[in-house]
Amino acid sequence: MSSTTSQKFRDFTSEPLKDKELNEVPGLGSKLASNLEQSGITKAYELLGIYLTLLKNKEYFELWIRDNAGANRHQAKQCAESIDAFCSQFL
């Protein structure tokens, strides 16, 4: 893992998801989390489910985050990379 990763990324990928909130996912702030909550996604583990449903395809997941949360490319990439890193660590 790069030494340039954020503390939020390190925190997110260092422990099981349990009941982590959406705004704890790197790339997602309160506005994007609110957008997802309006769509029925309320927890980080639900995002993991979407990622797994998309067969762990980061590109498709980034597009999904952009379409469903209103994320920009950078935010979507951060989110996808953190979910992927979590999978590598725990699944």
C-alpha positions in Angstrom: 0.0 0.0 0.0 1.3 3.4 -0.9 2.6 5.8 1.8 0.3 8.5 0.3 -2.9 6.8 1.4 -5.1 8.9 3.6 -5.8 8.2 7.3 -9.4 7.6 6.3 -8.3 4.9 3.9 -6.0 3.2 6.4 -8.7 3.3 9.1 -11.3 1.9 6.7 -9.2 -1.0 5.5 -7.6 -1.9 8.8 -10.7 -3.5 10.5 -13.9 -5.4 9.7 -16.8 -3.3 8.4 -19.3 -4.1 11.1 -21.7 -1.2 11.1 -19.5 1.5 9.5 -21.4 4.4 8.2 -21.2 5.4 4.5 -19.2 8.6 5.3 -16.4 6.4 6.8 -15.8 5.1 3.3 -12.9 7.0 1.5 -14.3 9.1 -1.3 -17.7 9.5 0.3 -18.5 12.6 2.4 -21.8 13.5 4.0 -23.4 14.7 0.7 -22.6 11.6 -1.2 -23.6 9.4 1.7 -26.9 11.2 1.9 -27.5 10.6 -1.8 -26.9 6.9 -1.3 -29.1 6.8 1.7 -32.0 8.3 -0.4 -31.5 5.2 -2.6 -31.7 2.8 0.3 -28.0 2.2 0.8 -27.2 3.1 4.5 -24.1 1.2 5.6 -20.7 0.5 4.2 -21.3 -3.3 4.1 -24.1 -2.6 1.6 -21.6 -1.0 -0.7 -19.4 -4.1 -0.4 -22.4 -6.1 -1.5 -22.8 -3.9 -4.6 -19.1 -4.4 -5.3 -19.3 -8.1 -5.0 -22.5 -8.2 -7.1 -20.5 -6.4 -9.8 -17.9 -9.3 -9.6 -15.3 -7.0 -7.9 -15.0 -5.0 -11.1 -13.6 -1.6 -9.9 -14.5 0.1 -13.2 -18.2 -0.9 -13.0 -18.3 0.0 -9.3 -16.9 3.4 -10.0 -19.5 4.0 -12.6 -22.2 2.8 -10.2 -21.0 5.2 -7.5 -20.9 8.1 -10.0 -24.5 7.3 -11.2 -26.0 6.5 -7.8 -24.2 8.9 -5.4 -23.3 11.7 -7.8 -19.5 11.2 -7.1 -16.9 12.7 -9.4 -14.2 10.5 -10.9 -11.7 11.1 -8.1 -14.3 10.3 -5.4 -15.5 7.2 -7.2 -11.9 5.9 -7.6 -11.1 6.5 -3.9 -14.3 4.6 -2.9 -13.6 1.7 -5.3 -10.0 1.4 -4.3 -10.9 1.3 -0.6 -13.6 -1.3 -1.1 -11.2 -3.4 -3.2 -8.4 -3.1 -0.6 -10.9 -4.1 2.1 -11.7 -7.2 0.0 -8.1 -8.0 -0.4 -7.5 -7.7 3.4 -10.6 -9.5 4.7 -12.2 -11.7 2.0 
